[in-house]
């Protein structure tokens, strides 16, 4: 069943729009977008994932063949193409993806001359968000115009942080950008939560990084840490979230627990 079929008669009282963001690459943004959305889908929440990263890892991680796509988020942002006609369904019945391809890479330059360039995505999301419980925006690892659009369109930020050296590198700049957007373009913007990823209970480093992040973010850190897990790493190559690829794995269990925390936070 496709998005157009599922949306009939669906009314949501309180949709939440979350940007999954960290300007540092390789911290688990797309992995979190895929697996958290799937876990929320299994919890009977309806989720849209907007892939705003030209690498399109969320798109391919859900098994969507990019070469078969006629349109993607580039067309939505720069060609005024209806997002309803871009959204595709996934292997999880309640999860939908607005896909990205490498074509989106040109958007950063083309958006510079666009009218109301920082608010294009917000206007798109406003038209569709009431169909969903959660809208996730998977951001590129930069603070360019695509990411600014995500910050303006979102209610709150979900920040994955890898349990590695220099974990907080760049986070200060991200918070500064958030405050700038909050003061000028989106007064309600705030941090929804911080997800610790690639956590290894055996290493002193992981414990030190968590402690450092707790000192910085306090109660904003989720109690569920995402472990370093081979099944999480393998799942995208099969076009499946880890909750489907290896349901009994530690990775699947962690994302299921994280989804419950997300729901409890509202």
Backbone torsions as a table, in degrees:
resi	resn	phi	psi	omega
1	UNK	NA	129.6	-176.8
2	UNK	-88.2	175.6	-177.2
3	UNK	-59.5	-42.6	-177.4
4	UNK	-62.7	-31.0	178.3
5	UNK	-76.6	-43.7	-175.5
6	UNK	-67.1	-33.3	-171.4
7	UNK	-74.4	-16.9	-177.7
8	UNK	-62.8	126.4	176.1
9	UNK	79.6	1.1	-177.8
10	UNK	-89.8	125.5	176.1
11	UNK	-129.7	129.3	-178.4
12	UNK	-110.4	135.7	-177.8
13	UNK	-84.5	-29.3	-172.3
14	UNK	-149.1	71.6	179.3
15	UNK	-68.9	149.4	178.8
16	UNK	-122.0	128.6	179.9
17	UNK	-109.0	118.0	-175.1
18	UNK	-122.9	127.6	172.6
19	UNK	-87.8	123.8	174.5
20	UNK	-91.2	110.6	-162.5
21	UNK	-143.2	140.3	167.7
22	UNK	-169.6	123.5	-176.1
23	UNK	-69.5	-13.3	176.0
24	UNK	-81.5	131.5	179.9
25	UNK	-79.8	160.1	173.8
26	UNK	72.7	23.2	-178.1
27	UNK	-99.8	-5.1	177.8
28	UNK	104.4	25.6	179.0
29	UNK	-63.2	-56.5	-177.8
30	UNK	-66.3	-37.7	177.1
31	UNK	-59.6	-41.9	177.9
32	UNK	-68.0	-41.8	179.1
33	UNK	-58.6	-45.1	-178.0
34	UNK	-67.4	-54.7	-170.0
35	UNK	-78.0	-33.8	176.0
36	UNK	-69.7	-41.7	178.3
37	UNK	-62.7	-39.7	179.0
38	UNK	-65.2	-41.9	179.4
39	UNK	-65.7	-37.3	175.9
40	UNK	-67.6	-37.1	175.8
41	UNK	-60.8	-41.6	178.1
42	UNK	-66.8	-24.2	176.6
43	UNK	-87.4	15.3	175.5
44	UNK	69.6	28.1	171.7
45	UNK	-99.9	142.6	178.3
46	UNK	-94.6	126.4	-169.8
47	UNK	-129.5	137.1	169.7
48	UNK	-112.9	129.5	173.5
49	UNK	-109.4	116.3	176.3
50	UNK	-93.8	114.6	-179.9
51	UNK	-86.1	108.5	-177.5
52	UNK	-108.0	10.1	179.7
53	UNK	-100.4	120.0	-179.2
54	UNK	-55.0	-22.8	176.6
55	UNK	-67.0	-25.4	174.8
56	UNK	64.0	32.5	-177.6
57	UNK	-67.7	-34.3	176.5
58	UNK	-66.7	-40.6	178.7
59	UNK	-60.2	-52.6	-178.6
60	UNK	-71.1	-30.8	179.4
61	UNK	-65.6	-21.3	174.7
62	UNK	-94.8	11.8	175.8
63	UNK	77.8	16.3	-179.7
64	UNK	-85.4	124.5	-179.0
65	UNK	-80.1	110.3	-175.1
66	UNK	-62.8	-36.0	-177.2
67	UNK	-68.4	-16.0	178.9
68	UNK	-89.9	-7.0	-176.4
69	UNK	-80.3	131.8	175.6
70	UNK	-83.6	-31.7	-178.0
71	UNK	-141.7	155.1	177.1
72	UNK	-145.9	-165.6	-175.7
73	UNK	-64.7	-22.3	174.3
74	UNK	-59.1	-45.9	-179.0
75	UNK	-65.9	-34.9	179.2
76	UNK	-66.6	-44.5	-175.6
77	UNK	-77.2	-34.9	-170.2
78	UNK	-119.4	-11.7	178.5
79	UNK	-116.5	7.3	179.5
80	UNK	57.3	35.1	-179.4
81	UNK	-84.0	135.9	-176.8
82	UNK	-61.9	129.5	-179.4
83	UNK	-65.1	-27.6	177.9
84	UNK	-57.9	-31.9	-178.2
85	UNK	-88.0	-3.8	177.9
86	UNK	-100.0	-33.0	-176.6
87	UNK	-59.5	133.4	177.5
88	UNK	-121.9	154.6	177.2
89	UNK	-84.7	170.2	-175.8
90	UNK	-130.7	-175.7	178.9
91	UNK	-67.2	-19.9	176.0
92	UNK	-98.2	119.5	-170.4
93	UNK	-52.8	-35.1	-173.7
94	UNK	-98.7	6.6	-179.2
95	UNK	-114.1	134.0	-178.4
96	UNK	-128.4	152.3	-177.8
97	UNK	-126.8	132.9	166.5
98	UNK	-96.4	103.3	-164.2
99	UNK	-77.3	163.0	175.2
100	UNK	-125.2	148.2	170.2
101	UNK	-130.0	177.7	-178.8
102	UNK	-62.2	-17.7	177.3
103	UNK	-57.6	-28.2	-178.3
104	UNK	-66.2	-18.5	-179.2
105	UNK	-59.5	-31.8	179.6
106	UNK	-76.2	-10.7	-175.4
107	UNK	-65.9	-35.0	-178.5
108	UNK	-55.5	-43.2	-178.4
109	UNK	-74.6	-44.0	-176.0
110	UNK	-69.7	-28.2	179.8
111	UNK	-68.9	-22.4	-177.8
112	UNK	-55.1	-39.3	-176.5
113	UNK	-96.6	3.4	-177.5
114	UNK	-78.1	146.3	177.5
115	UNK	-71.6	138.6	-177.7
116	UNK	48.1	48.5	-168.6
117	UNK	-61.3	-29.8	-177.9
118	UNK	-78.2	-15.1	-172.1
119	UNK	-112.3	8.4	-177.1
120	UNK	-61.3	-47.8	-179.1
121	UNK	-66.4	-37.8	178.8
122	UNK	-57.7	-44.4	179.9
123	UNK	-64.0	-35.2	177.8
124	UNK	-67.6	-47.6	-176.5
125	UNK	-65.5	-37.3	-179.5
126	UNK	-57.7	-32.9	-177.0
127	UNK	-75.6	-20.9	-169.7
128	UNK	-120.4	-16.9	-167.5
129	UNK	-64.7	-28.5	-178.2
130	UNK	-68.4	-7.8	176.1
131	UNK	-81.1	-8.3	-169.7
132	UNK	-130.0	157.2	169.9
133	UNK	-79.6	-40.7	180.0
134	UNK	-135.4	138.5	169.0
135	UNK	-119.0	117.1	175.9
136	UNK	-100.8	137.3	174.9
137	UNK	-115.1	111.1	179.6
138	UNK	-83.6	110.2	-171.9
139	UNK	-89.6	152.4	172.6
140	UNK	-70.6	160.1	-179.8
141	UNK	-81.4	63.2	179.3
142	UNK	-160.8	173.7	177.2
143	UNK	-117.6	42.6	178.1
144	UNK	-84.0	-164.4	-174.5
145	UNK	-68.2	-28.9	175.8
146	UNK	-64.3	-44.9	179.7
147	UNK	-68.1	-39.5	176.3
148	UNK	-59.6	-41.0	176.0
149	UNK	-59.2	-40.8	178.9
150	UNK	-64.9	-41.3	179.3
151	UNK	-64.2	-38.6	-179.8
152	UNK	-71.7	-34.3	-176.6
153	UNK	-79.9	-17.8	-170.0
154	UNK	-94.3	155.1	170.4
155	UNK	-81.1	-42.2	-173.9
156	UNK	-149.8	170.0	-178.8
157	UNK	-110.8	140.1	171.1
158	UNK	-114.3	114.9	-170.6
159	UNK	-111.1	108.8	172.6
160	UNK	-80.1	135.6	177.4
161	UNK	-129.3	125.3	-177.9
162	UNK	-77.8	138.1	179.2
163	UNK	-80.6	68.7	-179.0
164	UNK	-137.9	173.5	174.9
165	UNK	-55.7	148.8	178.2
166	UNK	59.3	33.5	-177.5
167	UNK	-58.3	-37.7	-177.0
168	UNK	-90.8	4.4	178.8
169	UNK	-61.3	123.7	179.2
170	UNK	89.2	-17.5	-178.6
171	UNK	-65.1	-36.8	177.8
172	UNK	-59.1	-42.7	178.0
173	UNK	-64.5	-39.3	177.5
174	UNK	-61.6	-44.2	179.4
175	UNK	-64.5	-37.8	176.2
176	UNK	-62.0	-43.0	178.5
177	UNK	-64.2	-40.4	177.8
178	UNK	-60.2	-44.6	-179.4
179	UNK	-65.8	-36.2	178.1
180	UNK	-64.6	-46.1	179.3
181	UNK	-65.4	-38.9	-179.9
182	UNK	-61.9	-41.2	-176.6
183	UNK	-76.3	-28.0	-173.4
184	UNK	-108.2	-31.7	-167.8
185	UNK	-130.3	-26.3	-174.1
186	UNK	-147.5	83.3	-172.9
187	UNK	-60.3	-23.9	-175.9
188	UNK	-89.2	-2.2	-174.6
189	UNK	-63.7	133.9	-179.6
190	UNK	-152.5	174.9	176.6
191	UNK	-89.8	124.1	177.5
192	UNK	-81.1	-42.1	-179.7
193	UNK	-179.9	163.0	178.5
194	UNK	-118.3	129.1	-179.3
195	UNK	-108.4	120.9	175.7
196	UNK	-82.8	122.4	-176.3
197	UNK	-115.4	161.2	178.2
198	UNK	55.7	41.8	-178.6
199	UNK	-80.9	132.5	179.7
200	UNK	-123.2	109.6	-176.1
201	UNK	-62.8	-20.0	-175.6
202	UNK	-80.6	-15.9	-173.2
203	UNK	-105.0	141.0	174.6
204	UNK	-63.6	-34.6	-178.0
205	UNK	-57.8	-46.6	-179.3
206	UNK	-58.7	-43.5	179.2
207	UNK	-64.6	-38.1	179.7
208	UNK	-66.9	-41.4	-179.7
209	UNK	-64.9	-43.7	178.0
210	UNK	-60.2	-43.4	179.3
211	UNK	-61.9	-43.1	178.4
212	UNK	-62.0	-42.9	-179.9
213	UNK	-69.3	-35.3	177.4
214	UNK	-64.6	-36.5	177.1
215	UNK	-65.0	-30.6	-177.3
216	UNK	-85.9	-45.7	-172.2
217	UNK	-105.3	-17.2	179.1
218	UNK	60.8	-131.4	-174.6
219	UNK	-70.8	-4.8	178.9
220	UNK	-73.4	-14.7	178.7
221	UNK	-79.2	131.8	176.6
222	UNK	-67.7	146.3	179.5
223	UNK	-71.4	-24.6	178.3
224	UNK	-84.8	120.3	174.9
225	UNK	-98.8	138.4	179.0
226	UNK	-86.5	119.3	-174.3
227	UNK	-76.5	159.6	167.7
228	UNK	-73.2	114.8	-169.5
229	UNK	-143.6	128.9	-175.4
230	UNK	-63.9	-31.1	-178.7
231	UNK	-68.5	-34.9	175.0
232	UNK	-63.0	-41.4	-179.0
233	UNK	-68.9	-34.4	-176.9
234	UNK	-77.8	-33.5	-169.7
235	UNK	-54.2	-44.0	-177.9
236	UNK	-59.6	-32.9	-179.4
237	UNK	-68.0	-15.4	176.9
238	UNK	-101.9	2.3	179.5
239	UNK	67.1	30.9	-176.7
240	UNK	-133.4	147.2	168.2
241	UNK	-69.5	156.0	-176.9
242	UNK	-63.9	-26.4	178.7
243	UNK	-65.8	-20.8	175.3
244	UNK	-100.8	-37.3	-176.6
245	UNK	-69.4	-41.8	-178.4
246	UNK	-146.1	76.3	-170.8
247	UNK	-57.7	-31.9	-175.8
248	UNK	-92.3	4.1	-177.2
249	UNK	-76.0	161.6	176.7
250	UNK	-62.6	-34.5	179.1
251	UNK	-64.6	-44.8	178.8
252	UNK	-63.6	-41.9	179.1
253	UNK	-61.7	-41.0	-179.1
254	UNK	-64.3	-43.7	-179.3
255	UNK	-69.4	-31.6	175.0
256	UNK	-64.5	-42.7	178.0
257	UNK	-66.8	-39.9	178.7
258	UNK	-62.0	-41.7	178.8
259	UNK	-59.3	-39.5	178.4
260	UNK	-65.5	-38.9	176.4
261	UNK	-64.1	-41.8	179.4
262	UNK	-60.7	-44.2	-179.8
263	UNK	-63.6	-41.1	179.8
264	UNK	-64.6	-33.5	178.8
265	UNK	-73.4	-11.6	178.5
266	UNK	101.2	NA	NA
